[in-house]
Amino acid sequence: EDIQSVVDFLSQDHIPKLTNGPKVVEFENEWGNWLGTKYNLMVNSGASANELTMLALAHIIGEGEIIVPPLTWISDISSVLFAGHKLVFVDVNLTNLSFDIDKLKAAITPNTKAVFLTHVLGINGITEELLEICEKNNILLIEDVCESHGATFKEQKVGSVGYASNFSFYFAHHMSTIEGGIISTNDYEFYQILRALRSHGMAREMSDETMRQKYIDDNPMLSKDFIFITPAHNFRTTEINAVLGLSQLPKLDIQNQNRVKNFNHFIKNIDSNVFVTDLDIEGQSNYAFILIMKDNSFELRDKIEQTLSENGIEFRRGLSGGGNQLLQPYIRKNFDINHADFPNVQHIHNFSWYIGNHPHLEMEKIDALVNLLNETVK
């Protein structure tokens, strides 16, 4: 059905515009209606959404400290570096896999510009206390929702709570445009800067005539069509990606409902003596079964992995991003990290996995998986 939508689009009598155009705008509007945000900007990947957000923040409020978790995808961390901000790492908790709140409070300084939260594998990472901390300290909340389309905080979709949010439409996520992403916000100035930075930093991409005209008036020696307000990239997407998005989006809610049913059944039935089952899953939209051991047993870990492999069950150790990003070469080479400050993410790195939760996965297969795990750890 999705492929046919692309075939139909390309089979028009007149060849349609293929780069960023009216279909992209249509998808941005439909996405905003679904998420509940005023301004939405489609880009070519979730990683680009992360980087563009951090570049726009640097342009508007200046460079500063950005607090990030070590349990995330590399693009969250690299986007902070590329934009000239300073990385501040804070460990996660084992309840909603978001920040350890006490450590977050201790990490805030007068130079803190934003908290860059990752909603891990469909689990809502927002709490009232987190929002209060951000408001009290005048800190922006940026949400990485690349793995959590449709998750909610108090019945409000995550991604519509913070100052800005980033989503991915990569092939493996809740919905796909093959490659693609989007930035959502309710801040008009931020959105206008995003528009320019998406396309090489060109002022002409701003839809606000007053803002665009100011750059023209301030630069009379330049062609009004080629004024670059800051160093930037080409993060534009294509009409084909948008057509796929328009086909996928109407199915997202029902597929999420199926995944939630699957995950709730899984977490309810795995052995609670061995695995963490008290995750805060209210409002979750999980596309992967989360499996976290309680104990630090490498022997049991290896036994579980051997059993899964022998039974043809694909898994990823370490949850998001392969686990603790602080162990990666690009971090070890450039940062002096006291790993004793990050016990929870290190535990996740060594003793957790995720297994795919397809929306059409049969309940019999989930039961077989649960039984296999429970038998293995007896």
C-alpha positions in Angstrom: 0.0 0.0 0.0 2.8 2.4 0.9 4.8 1.4 -2.2 1.7 1.9 -4.4 1.3 5.5 -3.0 4.8 6.2 -4.3 4.1 4.5 -7.7 0.9 6.6 -8.1 2.8 9.8 -7.2 5.5 9.1 -9.8 3.0 8.0 -12.4 1.3 11.4 -12.8 0.9 12.8 -16.4 3.3 15.6 -15.5 6.5 14.7 -13.5 5.9 16.1 -10.0 8.5 18.1 -8.1 10.7 15.5 -6.4 12.8 17.6 -3.9 11.4 19.3 -0.8 8.0 20.7 -1.9 4.2 20.6 -1.4 4.1 17.0 -0.3 6.6 17.7 2.4 4.5 20.7 3.6 1.4 18.5 3.5 3.1 15.9 5.7 4.4 18.6 8.1 0.8 19.8 8.6 -0.6 16.3 9.1 2.2 15.5 11.5 1.4 18.7 13.5 -2.2 17.7 13.7 -1.3 14.3 15.0 1.3 15.4 17.5 -0.3 18.7 18.6 2.5 21.1 17.7 2.2 24.4 15.7 5.4 24.2 13.7 7.0 21.1 12.1 9.9 20.8 9.8 10.6 17.6 7.9 14.3 16.7 7.3 16.2 13.8 5.8 16.9 11.9 9.1 16.4 11.9 12.8 20.2 12.5 13.2 19.7 15.6 11.0 16.8 16.7 13.2 19.1 16.5 16.3 21.9 18.4 14.7 19.6 21.1 13.2 18.0 21.6 16.6 21.3 22.1 18.4 22.6 24.4 15.6 19.4 26.5 15.8 19.8 26.7 19.6 23.3 28.0 19.3 22.2 30.6 16.8 19.3 31.9 19.0 20.6 31.5 22.6 24.3 31.0 22.1 26.6 28.1 23.0 26.4 26.6 26.4 26.2 23.4 28.4 23.7 20.7 27.2 22.9 17.9 29.6 22.6 14.5 27.8 22.2 10.9 29.0 24.8 8.3 28.2 22.0 5.9 27.1 21.1 7.4 23.7 22.0 7.3 20.1 25.3 8.8 19.0 23.6 11.6 17.0 22.3 13.2 20.2 25.8 13.6 21.5 27.5 14.5 18.2 24.9 17.1 17.5 25.8 18.9 20.7 29.5 18.8 19.8 29.0 19.9 16.2 27.0 23.0 17.3 29.8 24.1 19.7 28.0 23.3 22.9 29.6 21.7 26.0 28.5 18.1 26.8 27.5 17.3 30.3 26.6 13.7 31.0 24.2 12.5 33.6 23.4 8.9 34.5 20.0 7.3 33.9 17.6 5.6 36.3 16.2 2.1 36.1 12.5 3.1 36.3 11.9 5.1 33.1 15.4 5.0 31.7 15.5 8.8 31.8 17.8 11.0 34.0 18.7 10.2 37.5 17.0 13.3 38.9 19.4 13.9 41.9 22.4 13.7 39.6 20.6 16.0 37.1 20.1 18.6 39.8 23.7 18.5 40.8 24.9 18.9 37.1 23.0 22.2 36.5 25.2 25.3 36.4 24.5 28.9 35.3 25.8 27.9 31.9 23.3 25.1 31.4 21.2 25.9 28.3 19.1 22.8 27.8 18.4 19.3 29.0 18.4 16.9 26.0 16.1 14.1 27.1 16.0 10.7 25.3 12.7 8.8 25.5 14.2 5.3 25.4 12.4 2.6 23.4 8.9 4.0 23.8 9.2 4.7 27.5 8.1 8.3 28.5 11.0 10.0 30.2 9.2 13.1 31.4 8.2 13.6 35.0 6.6 16.6 36.8 9.9 17.0 38.8 11.9 17.2 35.6 9.6 19.9 34.2 9.8 21.8 37.5 13.6 21.7 37.4 13.8 23.1 33.9 11.3 25.8 34.7 13.0 26.8 38.0 16.4 27.1 36.3 15.2 28.6 33.0 16.5 25.6 31.1 15.0 24.4 27.8 13.8 20.9 27.5 14.6 19.2 24.2 13.0 15.9 23.5 14.6 13.1 21.5 11.5 11.0 20.5 13.2 9.0 17.7 12.3 5.8 19.5 9.0 6.8 21.1 6.4 8.0 18.6 3.0 8.1 20.3 4.2 7.8 23.9 2.4 10.1 26.3 3.0 12.0 29.5 -0.3 12.6 31.3 -2.2 11.8 28.1 -0.2 14.5 26.1 2.0 13.1 23.4 5.7 13.3 24.2 7.4 15.6 21.7 4.8 18.3 22.3 5.8 19.0 25.9 9.3 20.5 25.6 10.6 23.5 23.7 11.4 21.3 20.7 11.4 17.6 19.8 13.1 15.4 17.3 11.7 12.3 15.6 13.2 9.7 13.3 11.4 7.9 10.4 14.2 5.4 9.9 13.3 2.0 8.5 13.2 0.3 11.9 11.1 2.8 13.9 7.4 3.1 14.6 6.7 4.5 11.2 9.1 4.9 8.3 9.8 7.1 5.3 12.9 4.8 4.8 15.1 7.7 5.9 13.7 10.8 7.3 12.9 12.9 10.4 11.1 15.9 11.8 11.5 18.7 14.3 8.5 19.9 16.1 8.1 23.1 18.2 5.6 25.8 19.3 8.2 28.5 19.1 7.8 30.7 16.0 11.3 32.2 15.9 13.0 28.9 16.4 10.9 27.4 13.6 11.9 30.2 11.2 15.6 29.7 12.0 15.2 26.0 11.4 13.7 26.7 8.0 16.8 28.6 7.0 19.3 26.2 8.5 17.6 23.2 6.8 18.7 24.6 3.5 22.3 25.8 3.8 21.3 28.6 6.2 19.6 30.6 3.4 17.4 33.5 4.6 15.1 33.0 1.6 13.8 29.8 3.2 12.1 31.7 6.0 8.4 32.0 5.6 8.2 35.1 7.8 8.6 38.1 5.4 9.6 40.5 8.1 12.5 38.3 9.4 13.6 37.5 5.8 13.5 41.2 4.8 15.7 42.2 7.8 18.5 40.1 6.4 18.0 41.6 3.0 18.1 45.1 4.4 21.2 44.4 6.5 23.1 43.0 3.5 22.4 45.2 0.5 25.6 44.0 -1.2 24.2 40.5 -1.6 21.6 39.0 -3.8 18.4 38.6 -1.8 18.2 35.0 -2.8 21.6 34.0 -1.6 22.0 35.3 1.9 23.5 32.7 4.3 22.8 33.6 7.9 25.1 31.1 9.5 27.1 28.0 8.5 24.7 25.2 7.9 24.0 22.0 6.0 21.6 20.6 3.5 19.1 18.7 5.6 16.2 18.8 3.1 14.2 15.7 2.4 12.3 14.6 -0.8 8.7 14.5 -1.9 8.9 10.7 -2.1 9.8 10.5 1.6 6.8 12.7 2.4 4.5 10.6 0.3 5.5 7.5 2.3 5.0 9.4 5.5 1.5 10.4 4.5 0.7 6.8 3.8 2.2 5.6 7.1 0.9 8.2 9.5 -2.8 7.1 9.5 -1.7 3.6 10.6 0.6 4.7 13.4 -2.0 4.8 16.3 -3.4 1.3 15.7 0.1 -0.2 15.3 1.1 1.5 18.5 -1.9 -0.1 20.2 -0.9 -3.5 19.1 2.7 -3.0 20.3 1.5 -1.8 23.7 -0.6 -4.9 24.1 2.3 -7.0 23.1 4.8 -5.4 25.5 2.4 -5.4 28.4 1.9 -9.1 27.9 5.6 -9.7 27.7 6.6 -7.6 30.8 3.8 -9.1 32.9 4.9 -12.7 32.2 8.7 -12.7 32.3 10.4 -13.8 35.6 10.3 -10.9 37.9 12.9 -12.5 40.2 15.5 -12.3 37.4 14.4 -9.4 35.2 13.3 -5.8 35.9 9.5 -5.7 35.5 8.6 -2.6 37.4 9.5 -0.1 34.6 7.2 2.9 34.5 5.4 2.0 31.4 2.4 4.4 31.7 1.9 6.0 28.3 4.5 3.8 26.6 4.6 3.1 22.9 7.3 0.4 22.8 8.5 -1.1 19.6 10.9 -3.4 21.3 10.7 -5.8 24.3 13.0 -4.5 27.0 14.8 -7.1 29.0 17.0 -5.9 31.9 18.6 -8.4 34.4 18.5 -7.5 38.0 21.9 -9.1 39.0 25.4 -8.6 37.6 25.9 -12.1 36.4 28.0 -12.5 33.2 27.5 -16.2 33.3 23.7 -15.9 33.2 23.9 -13.1 30.6 26.0 -15.3 28.3 23.6 -18.2 28.9 20.6 -16.1 27.9 22.3 -14.8 24.7 23.3 -18.3 23.7 19.8 -19.5 24.1 18.3 -16.7 22.1 20.9 -17.2 19.3 20.3 -21.0 19.2 16.6 -20.4 18.8 16.9 -17.8 16.0 15.8 -14.8 18.1 17.5 -11.6 17.1 18.4 -9.2 19.9 20.5 -6.1 20.7 22.5 -5.8 23.9 22.5 -2.5 25.8 19.2 -1.0 24.7 19.5 2.4 22.9 22.7 3.1 21.0 24.3 -0.2 22.0 24.5 0.8 25.7 26.8 3.1 27.4 28.0 5.8 25.0 30.8 6.8 27.4 32.7 3.6 26.5 32.8 4.5 22.8 36.1 5.5 21.2 35.0 9.0 20.3 34.2 9.7 23.9 37.1 7.9 25.5 39.5 9.8 23.2 38.1 13.3 24.0 36.7 13.2 27.6 37.9 12.2 31.0 35.0 10.3 32.5 34.7 9.0 36.0 32.8 5.8 35.2 31.9 5.3 38.9 29.4 8.2 38.4 27.4 6.1 35.9 26.5 2.8 37.5 23.0 2.4 36.0 24.0 2.9 32.4 26.9 0.6 32.9 24.5 -2.1 34.2 22.3 -1.6 31.2 25.3 -1.8 28.9 26.2 -5.3 30.3 22.9 -6.8 31.3 20.1 -5.7 29.1 18.7 -6.4 25.6 15.9 -5.5 23.3 14.0 -7.8 21.0 11.8 -6.5 18.2 8.1 -5.9 18.9 6.4 -5.9 15.5 2.8 -4.7 15.5 1.6 -7.9 13.8 3.6 -10.3 16.0 1.4 -13.2 17.1 0.8 -13.7 20.8 1.8 -17.3 20.5 5.4 -16.2 19.6 5.5 -13.8 22.5 4.5 -16.6 24.8 7.1 -18.9 23.3 9.7 -16.1 23.9 8.6 -15.6 27.5 8.7 -19.4 28.2 12.1 -19.7 26.6 13.5 -16.9 28.8 11.9 -18.1 32.0 13.1 -21.7 31.4 16.6 -20.5 30.7 17.0 -18.5 34.0 15.5 -21.2 36.3 
